[in-house]
Amino acid sequence: MNQVLKEKIQQLPALPESAIKLEAIYHDPNSTFDDMVKVLEIDPLLTADILKAANSPLYGFTREINSISQAVGLFGMGTIRGFALAMIVKKSFKLDLSPYGISNSQFSDLSKMQNALAITWYLRQKPRLMELLSPASFLIEIGKVLISQYLLEEGKDSIFKEKLKAGEGVKDLELEMCDTYTAAISADIFNHWKFDENLISLIRLASTPEDCLDESLCEAAKALHVIRIATGLNGVFTDETLASAKELIAKYELDLPSFEAAIEKMSA
C-alpha cells in the first residue's frame, strides 16, 4: 500500500465508545433488540441522525418513524447498526471530496443511495444477507476520504479531477495515482478499528467479487459491486450506470427482476 496512506490509517483516532458498545451488543449472541435500543438512546444526537436517515423517502415507508425501537423493528438490528456506524465513522473524519468532483452532501447522498438500494433490493428477498450488506453499503466509500486527503496534500488533486472528467475509471485512476483504491483503503480502516472480519472481507471484495473464496460472502460481494456501479460516483442513477449494473447482474446470475423493482420504487 501507499506508505503515506498506510500511516494515515495508523494515525486514526480510536472509535467513540458508542461504536464499541454497539458492536459488542451486535456480536453478543445473548443480546436483545432492547439492548441495542438502550445503547443508541444514550446518544440523543445519534438517535436523531438515525431517525432522519430512517425517514428518508428513499426507503419508501409511508408512516413516520418516531422512535429508535420502531426503526429497529422495521429495519432490523443489522441495518440500524449500519446506520449508526456510518454516522459515527463519518464524524471521525474531516470531509473534503473535492478531488472526486463531489461535495460533502453528494458524498453523503452516495452512501444513502447505496444503502437504500441494498435494502430495497435485498431486505425482503434475503434478510440475513443484510447483516453485512447494509453496513458495508453505507461504509465502503469512506476510503475516498483518506485518498482525497492524500491527493490534496500531494498536490495531485487537480490532475486526478481532470482525468476523472475525461472518463478514466475511478478505481484505475486511484491505482495509478495512489497505488491503492477505495475498497482496499476502507477495508484497512475497519481492520485498524477491529471491526468483524466478515465485514472487512466483504468490503475488500466489493471491487473484485470474482476473487471471493468464502461462499457465505460471495453473493453479498457481487451485490455490493452492482450497487456501487448503479449509483455511480455521486449517488445518481443514470441510463449508463444502470445498464452497466444489469450487465453485472447477468454475469453474476443475480435476481434482475427484484433489482429492477427496487430501482423503480426508489425512482418513484
The 8 nearest C-alpha neighbors of each residue, nearest first, counted from 0:
[[1, 2, 179, 178, 5, 4, 177, 3],
 [0, 2, 4, 178, 3, 5, 177, 179],
 [3, 1, 5, 4, 0, 6, 7, 178],
 [4, 2, 6, 5, 1, 7, 149, 0],
 [5, 3, 7, 6, 2, 1, 8, 149],
 [4, 6, 2, 8, 3, 7, 1, 9],
 [7, 5, 9, 3, 4, 8, 10, 2],
 [8, 6, 4, 10, 5, 9, 3, 11],
 [7, 9, 5, 6, 11, 10, 188, 4],
 [8, 10, 6, 7, 11, 5, 191, 188],
 [11, 9, 7, 8, 6, 12, 5, 13],
 [10, 12, 8, 9, 7, 13, 91, 188],
 [13, 11, 10, 14, 91, 9, 15, 8],
 [12, 14, 15, 11, 192, 16, 91, 10],
 [13, 15, 18, 12, 16, 19, 192, 88],
 [16, 14, 17, 18, 13, 19, 87, 91],
 [15, 17, 19, 18, 20, 14, 21, 13],
 [16, 18, 20, 15, 19, 21, 38, 39],
 [19, 17, 21, 16, 20, 15, 22, 14],
 [18, 20, 16, 22, 21, 17, 23, 15],
 [21, 19, 23, 17, 18, 22, 16, 24],
 [20, 22, 18, 24, 19, 23, 17, 25],
 [21, 23, 25, 19, 24, 20, 18, 26],
 [24, 22, 20, 26, 21, 25, 27, 19],
 [25, 23, 27, 21, 22, 26, 30, 20],
 [24, 26, 22, 23, 27, 21, 30, 35],
 [25, 27, 23, 24, 28, 22, 30, 21],
 [26, 28, 24, 29, 30, 25, 23, 22],
 [29, 27, 30, 26, 25, 24, 31, 23],
 [30, 28, 27, 31, 24, 26, 25, 34],
 [31, 29, 27, 28, 24, 34, 25, 32],
 [32, 30, 34, 33, 29, 35, 24, 28],
 [31, 33, 35, 34, 36, 76, 30, 71],
 [34, 32, 36, 31, 35, 37, 68, 30],
 [35, 33, 31, 37, 36, 32, 30, 38],
 [36, 34, 38, 33, 37, 32, 39, 24],
 [35, 37, 33, 39, 34, 38, 68, 40],
 [38, 36, 40, 34, 35, 39, 33, 41],
 [39, 37, 35, 41, 40, 36, 34, 21],
 [40, 38, 36, 41, 37, 42, 46, 35],
 [39, 41, 37, 42, 38, 46, 36, 43],
 [40, 42, 39, 38, 43, 37, 46, 45],
 [41, 43, 40, 45, 44, 39, 46, 38],
 [44, 42, 46, 45, 40, 47, 41, 39],
 [45, 43, 47, 46, 42, 48, 49, 40],
 [44, 46, 48, 42, 47, 43, 49, 39],
 [47, 45, 43, 49, 44, 48, 40, 42],
 [46, 48, 44, 50, 45, 49, 51, 43],
 [49, 47, 45, 51, 46, 50, 44, 52],
 [50, 48, 52, 46, 51, 47, 53, 45],
 [51, 49, 53, 47, 52, 48, 54, 46],
 [50, 52, 48, 54, 49, 53, 47, 55],
 [51, 53, 49, 55, 50, 54, 48, 82],
 [52, 54, 50, 51, 55, 49, 70, 64],
 [55, 53, 51, 52, 50, 64, 56, 63],
 [54, 56, 57, 52, 53, 58, 51, 59],
 [57, 55, 59, 58, 54, 60, 265, 61],
 [58, 56, 55, 59, 265, 115, 112, 54],
 [59, 57, 56, 60, 115, 55, 119, 53],
 [58, 60, 56, 57, 61, 265, 264, 55],
 [61, 59, 62, 58, 56, 54, 63, 55],
 [60, 62, 59, 63, 56, 54, 58, 64],
 [63, 61, 60, 64, 54, 59, 65, 56],
 [62, 64, 65, 54, 61, 60, 53, 50],
 [65, 63, 66, 54, 70, 69, 62, 50],
 [66, 64, 63, 69, 50, 67, 70, 68],
 [67, 65, 69, 68, 64, 70, 50, 46],
 [66, 68, 70, 69, 71, 36, 46, 50],
 [67, 69, 71, 66, 70, 36, 72, 33],
 [68, 70, 72, 66, 67, 71, 73, 64],
 [71, 69, 67, 73, 72, 68, 74, 64],
 [72, 70, 75, 68, 74, 73, 69, 76],
 [71, 73, 69, 70, 75, 74, 68, 76],
 [74, 72, 70, 71, 75, 69, 68, 64],
 [73, 75, 71, 78, 72, 70, 79, 76],
 [74, 76, 71, 77, 72, 78, 73, 79],
 [77, 75, 79, 78, 71, 80, 74, 32],
 [78, 76, 130, 80, 75, 79, 81, 129],
 [77, 79, 81, 80, 133, 76, 75, 74],
 [80, 78, 82, 81, 76, 77, 71, 83],
 [79, 81, 77, 83, 78, 82, 76, 84],
 [134, 82, 80, 78, 79, 84, 83, 133],
 [83, 81, 79, 85, 80, 84, 49, 78],
 [82, 84, 80, 86, 81, 85, 79, 87],
 [85, 83, 87, 81, 86, 82, 88, 80],
 [86, 84, 88, 82, 83, 87, 138, 137],
 [85, 87, 83, 89, 84, 88, 82, 90],
 [86, 88, 84, 90, 85, 89, 83, 91],
 [87, 89, 91, 85, 90, 86, 84, 92],
 [90, 88, 91, 86, 92, 87, 85, 141],
 [89, 91, 88, 87, 92, 86, 93, 85],
 [90, 92, 88, 89, 87, 93, 12, 14],
 [93, 91, 90, 89, 94, 88, 144, 145],
 [92, 94, 95, 91, 90, 144, 89, 148],
 [93, 95, 92, 144, 96, 103, 89, 148],
 [96, 94, 97, 103, 93, 147, 144, 148],
 [97, 95, 98, 99, 101, 147, 102, 94],
 [96, 98, 100, 99, 95, 101, 102, 147],
 [99, 97, 156, 160, 100, 96, 147, 159],
 [100, 98, 97, 101, 96, 160, 163, 147],
 [99, 101, 97, 98, 160, 96, 102, 163],
 [102, 100, 99, 97, 96, 105, 106, 233],
 [101, 103, 105, 104, 96, 106, 97, 100],
 [104, 102, 106, 105, 107, 96, 94, 95],
 [103, 105, 107, 106, 102, 108, 101, 109],
 [106, 104, 108, 102, 107, 103, 233, 101],
 [107, 105, 103, 109, 104, 108, 102, 233],
 [106, 108, 104, 105, 109, 110, 103, 111],
 [109, 107, 105, 111, 106, 110, 234, 112],
 [108, 110, 234, 106, 112, 107, 233, 111],
 [111, 109, 137, 113, 107, 108, 112, 114],
 [110, 112, 108, 114, 109, 113, 115, 107],
 [113, 111, 115, 109, 114, 110, 234, 108],
 [114, 112, 110, 116, 111, 115, 136, 226],
 [113, 115, 117, 136, 111, 116, 112, 137],
 [116, 114, 112, 118, 117, 113, 119, 111],
 [115, 117, 119, 113, 114, 118, 120, 112],
 [118, 116, 114, 120, 115, 119, 121, 113],
 [117, 119, 122, 115, 121, 116, 120, 114],
 [118, 120, 116, 261, 117, 121, 115, 122],
 [119, 121, 261, 117, 118, 258, 116, 257],
 [122, 120, 124, 118, 125, 123, 117, 119],
 [123, 121, 126, 118, 124, 125, 119, 129],
 [124, 122, 121, 126, 125, 120, 119, 118],
 [123, 125, 121, 122, 126, 120, 257, 128],
 [126, 124, 121, 127, 128, 123, 122, 129],
 [127, 125, 122, 129, 128, 123, 124, 121],
 [128, 126, 129, 125, 130, 122, 131, 77],
 [127, 129, 126, 130, 125, 132, 131, 219],
 [128, 130, 132, 133, 131, 126, 127, 122],
 [129, 131, 77, 128, 127, 132, 133, 78],
 [132, 130, 129, 133, 134, 198, 135, 128],
 [131, 133, 129, 135, 134, 136, 130, 128],
 [132, 134, 129, 78, 136, 135, 131, 81],
 [81, 135, 133, 137, 136, 132, 131, 138],
 [136, 134, 132, 138, 137, 133, 139, 131],
 [137, 135, 114, 133, 134, 113, 138, 139],
 [136, 138, 110, 134, 135, 114, 85, 139],
 [139, 137, 135, 140, 136, 85, 141, 134],
 [138, 140, 135, 141, 185, 136, 202, 182],
 [139, 141, 142, 138, 143, 181, 185, 182],
 [140, 142, 143, 144, 139, 138, 185, 181],
 [143, 141, 185, 181, 184, 144, 140, 145],
 [144, 142, 146, 141, 181, 145, 140, 147],
 [143, 145, 147, 142, 146, 141, 94, 148],
 [146, 144, 148, 147, 143, 142, 149, 4],
 [145, 147, 143, 149, 148, 144, 150, 142],
 [148, 146, 150, 144, 145, 149, 96, 98],
 [149, 147, 145, 151, 146, 150, 152, 144],
 [148, 150, 146, 152, 147, 151, 153, 145],
 [151, 149, 155, 156, 147, 153, 152, 148],
 [152, 150, 154, 156, 148, 149, 153, 147],
 [151, 153, 149, 154, 150, 148, 155, 156],
 [154, 152, 150, 155, 151, 149, 156, 148],
 [155, 153, 151, 152, 156, 150, 157, 149],
 [154, 156, 150, 153, 157, 158, 151, 159],
 [155, 157, 98, 150, 159, 151, 158, 154],
 [158, 156, 160, 159, 155, 161, 98, 154],
 [157, 159, 161, 160, 156, 155, 162, 163],
 [160, 158, 156, 162, 157, 161, 155, 163],
 [161, 159, 163, 157, 98, 158, 162, 99],
 [162, 160, 158, 164, 163, 159, 157, 165],
 [161, 163, 165, 159, 164, 160, 167, 158],
 [164, 162, 160, 167, 166, 165, 161, 159],
 [163, 165, 161, 166, 162, 160, 167, 100],
 [166, 164, 162, 163, 167, 161, 160, 168],
 [165, 167, 163, 164, 168, 162, 169, 161],
 [166, 168, 163, 162, 165, 169, 172, 171],
 [169, 167, 171, 170, 172, 166, 163, 173],
 [168, 170, 172, 171, 173, 167, 163, 180],
 [169, 171, 173, 172, 180, 168, 174, 181],
 [172, 170, 174, 168, 173, 169, 175, 167],
 [171, 173, 175, 169, 174, 170, 168, 176],
 [174, 172, 170, 180, 176, 177, 175, 171],
 [175, 173, 178, 179, 171, 177, 172, 176],
 [174, 176, 172, 173, 178, 177, 171, 179],
 [177, 175, 173, 174, 178, 172, 159, 155],
 [176, 178, 179, 174, 173, 175, 1, 180],
 [179, 177, 174, 1, 175, 176, 0, 173],
 [178, 180, 174, 177, 173, 0, 183, 1],
 [181, 179, 173, 183, 170, 174, 182, 184],
 [180, 182, 142, 184, 143, 183, 185, 140],
 [181, 183, 185, 203, 184, 180, 202, 139],
 [184, 182, 186, 203, 185, 181, 180, 187],
 [183, 185, 142, 187, 181, 186, 182, 188],
 [186, 184, 142, 188, 182, 187, 183, 141],
 [185, 187, 199, 183, 189, 203, 188, 184],
 [188, 186, 190, 184, 185, 189, 191, 183],
 [189, 187, 185, 191, 190, 186, 8, 184],
 [190, 188, 192, 191, 186, 194, 187, 193],
 [189, 191, 193, 187, 192, 188, 194, 186],
 [192, 190, 188, 189, 193, 187, 9, 8],
 [191, 193, 189, 190, 194, 188, 14, 13],
 [194, 192, 190, 191, 189, 195, 196, 188],
 [195, 193, 189, 192, 190, 196, 199, 198],
 [196, 194, 197, 198, 193, 199, 190, 189],
 [195, 197, 199, 198, 200, 194, 190, 193],
 [196, 198, 200, 199, 195, 201, 131, 216],
 [197, 199, 201, 200, 196, 195, 131, 202],
 [198, 200, 186, 196, 202, 197, 201, 203],
 [201, 199, 197, 203, 198, 202, 196, 204],
 [200, 202, 198, 204, 203, 199, 220, 197],
 [201, 203, 205, 199, 204, 200, 186, 182],
 [202, 204, 200, 183, 182, 186, 201, 205],
 [205, 203, 208, 207, 201, 202, 206, 220],
 [204, 206, 220, 224, 202, 207, 203, 208],
 [207, 205, 204, 224, 208, 182, 203, 220],
 [206, 208, 204, 209, 205, 210, 211, 224],
 [209, 207, 204, 210, 220, 211, 221, 205],
 [208, 210, 207, 211, 221, 217, 204, 212],
 [211, 209, 208, 207, 212, 204, 217, 213],
 [210, 212, 208, 209, 217, 213, 204, 216],
 [211, 213, 214, 210, 217, 216, 209, 215],
 [214, 212, 215, 216, 211, 217, 210, 200],
 [215, 213, 217, 216, 212, 211, 218, 219],
 [214, 216, 213, 217, 218, 219, 212, 128],
 [217, 215, 214, 219, 213, 218, 220, 201],
 [218, 216, 220, 214, 219, 211, 215, 221],
 [219, 217, 221, 220, 216, 222, 215, 214],
 [218, 220, 222, 216, 221, 217, 223, 132],
 [221, 219, 205, 217, 223, 208, 218, 222],
 [222, 220, 218, 224, 208, 223, 219, 217],
 [221, 223, 219, 225, 224, 220, 218, 226],
 [224, 222, 226, 220, 225, 221, 205, 219],
 [223, 225, 205, 221, 227, 222, 226, 206],
 [224, 226, 222, 244, 228, 223, 227, 229],
 [227, 225, 223, 229, 228, 224, 113, 222],
 [228, 226, 224, 230, 225, 229, 223, 231],
 [227, 229, 225, 231, 226, 230, 244, 240],
 [230, 228, 240, 241, 226, 244, 227, 231],
 [231, 229, 234, 235, 236, 227, 228, 226],
 [232, 230, 228, 229, 234, 233, 240, 235],
 [231, 233, 234, 230, 109, 235, 101, 99],
 [232, 234, 109, 105, 235, 231, 106, 101],
 [233, 235, 109, 230, 112, 231, 108, 232],
 [236, 234, 230, 233, 231, 237, 109, 232],
 [235, 237, 230, 229, 240, 241, 234, 231],
 [238, 236, 240, 239, 241, 235, 229, 230],
 [237, 239, 241, 240, 242, 236, 243, 229],
 [238, 240, 242, 237, 241, 243, 236, 229],
 [239, 241, 229, 243, 237, 242, 238, 228],
 [242, 240, 244, 229, 238, 243, 239, 237],
 [241, 243, 245, 239, 244, 240, 238, 246],
 [242, 244, 246, 240, 241, 245, 239, 247],
 [245, 243, 241, 225, 247, 229, 242, 246],
 [246, 244, 248, 242, 247, 243, 241, 249],
 [245, 247, 243, 249, 244, 248, 250, 242],
 [246, 248, 250, 244, 245, 249, 251, 225],
 [249, 247, 245, 253, 251, 250, 246, 252],
 [248, 250, 252, 246, 247, 251, 245, 253],
 [251, 249, 247, 248, 252, 246, 253, 245],
 [250, 252, 248, 249, 253, 247, 221, 218],
 [253, 251, 249, 250, 248, 254, 247, 255],
 [252, 254, 248, 251, 255, 249, 222, 218],
 [253, 255, 257, 256, 258, 252, 248, 249],
 [254, 256, 258, 257, 259, 253, 248, 245],
 [257, 255, 259, 258, 254, 260, 261, 253],
 [256, 258, 260, 259, 255, 254, 120, 261],
 [259, 257, 255, 261, 256, 260, 120, 262],
 [258, 260, 262, 256, 261, 257, 255, 263],
 [259, 261, 257, 263, 258, 262, 264, 256],
 [262, 260, 258, 264, 120, 119, 259, 263],
 [263, 261, 259, 265, 264, 260, 266, 258],
 [262, 264, 260, 266, 261, 265, 259, 267],
 [263, 265, 261, 267, 262, 266, 260, 59],
 [266, 264, 262, 267, 263, 57, 261, 58],
 [267, 265, 263, 264, 262, 57, 261, 236],
 [266, 264, 265, 263, 262, 57, 59, 56]]
